[in-house]
Amino acid sequence: MNLLHTHRVVGAAGALVAALVLSACGSSSGSSSGAPEAGEDSVASGIDLSGLEITIGSKEYTEQLVLGSIMVQALGAAGADVVDQTGLTGTQVVRAAIESGEIDAYYEYTGTAWLTILQNTEPIPDPQELFEMVQAAEAENDISWFSLASFNNTYALVAG
């Protein structure tokens, strides 16, 4: 999974989101926008995104909703004016939203991008190669893919 975002959003905001997604980003107090404020120990402390307007999207399932919410809170904690458009229904709806500028960023699986969005028929088993192929193809669509997320959704059966 990776953060997708259009070129019209400042690159620093994308890098911040990538850094903040798995980090605690706020203190228990809130800002006037409802987002937590950056605490002294947070990744967002010392980062000022005041004046940045950004709309965050996600698909409608739990993992996407959580990631979208983390992005909304992280960017808000750093001072950005964030519009929450999480919970969009399905890949095609989210894709249309990023292409039209309705949203600026969301997380997407590289496999979904390669096979569903870009409509390739041959899977690429190597995660880094797949990422690089998606990143290059999407650059032609004026859409940026940041580095691979530091987590994955690999599942295993556990029994006791």
N, C-alpha and C positions, 0 to 999 in steps of 0.2 A: 504494500500500500504506500502511496506517496501523496504528497500535497500537490495539487494542481492549482495553477493560478495564472491569470492573464497578465500580459506585459504592462498593462496600465497601472498595476499596483506596484508600489515601491519595492524593490528587491529586498531591502532590509526588513520589511515587514514579513516577507516569506521566510527569511532566515530566522527571525525571531519566533515565528510560529513553530517552525521545525524544532527549535531549541526548547520551546516551552511546552510542547504537547505532552510530554511525559514528566514534566517537572511541576512541583508545587509552585504556583505563581502568585499567590496572594495571601494577605493576612486575613484575619477574621472580620476586619472592618470593611465597609463597602464604600464605593465612590458614589457620586451623585448619579452616575449612569446605571448603577446597580451592579456593576462589575467589581470584583474585589480589587482593592488597591495593592500595588506592589509593595510587599513587605521588605524589610531590610535583608532578609535571607533569600529572597526570591530571585529567580533568573531574570525577571523583568526589572529589578531594582537598577536604577541608573540608565534605563532605556526610556527615552521619551518619544512616543509616537503621536504626540499632540498634533492635531491638524490632519492626521491621516484618516480618511473615510474609507471603510472597507466593509464589504458584505460577505459574510461567511455562509456557505451552504453545506448540506449533507444529504445523504439519502435517508430513508425513513426507518431503517433498522437500528437496533440498539448500539452496535459498535460505531456506526456512523454518527448517531446522535451524540454519543459520548465524546467522540473526537471533535465534532463540530462545537459542542458546548465548551470543551477545553480551549479550542481556538478563540471562541468568542470571549471567554473570560480572560485568557492570557493577553490578547490584544487590548482589551478594555483596561486591564491592569497596567499596561504600558502607556495608556493615555489615548489610544485610538478611539475614534467614534465608530462603533461596530454595529452593523445591522445583522440581526440573527435571522437567517433564512434556512435554518436546519429543518430536516424532515421532509424534503422534497421526495416525491414518489418515483423512484426508479432511475436507472442509469440514463435513459434517454432524456428524461426531464431535467436531470442535473446537468447533463451535457449541453442541452439547449440553453440552460441558464448561464453556464460559463461562457459559451460562445456568444451569447447576446449581450453579455455584460451585466445581466441581472444579479449574478453573484461574482465575486472576485476570486474565491478560493474554496477548495474542498479536498478531502482525501479520496483517492481512487486506487484501486488495485491495478498493477501493471498488466496482469493477465486480462482483466476486463477491458482495459484500454486497447490492448493488442488485438484481442479476438472480437470483442463486441463493438467497440467504438471505431477502431481503425479497420475492422473487418478483414483481418489476416486469417488465413486458414491453417497455417502451420504453427503449433505452439513452440516456444523457445524455452527449454528446460532450465537454462542457466539464469538465475535471477538478475545478475549484474548485466549480462548481455541483453536480456529482455528489457530491463530498465533503459539501457542506452539506446536500444532500437525504438522504444516508445518515445523517449525524450527527443530523439532526432526527428521522428515522424511528426510529433506534436509541435516542434519548433516551426514547421512549415504551416501549421494552423495558428501561429501566433499565441501558442499556449506553452507555458513553462512548466517543467517538471523539476522539482528540487530533488535533493538526494533521497535515497531510499529511507524509509522510516526505520528506526532502530528496533522495531518490534514486528512481529508477524502474527498470523492467525493459524499457526499449525496446531492441529488437534491430535490427541491420542486418546484411545480408550483406556480408562482406569477402572479397575475392579478391586474390591476388597474382600 
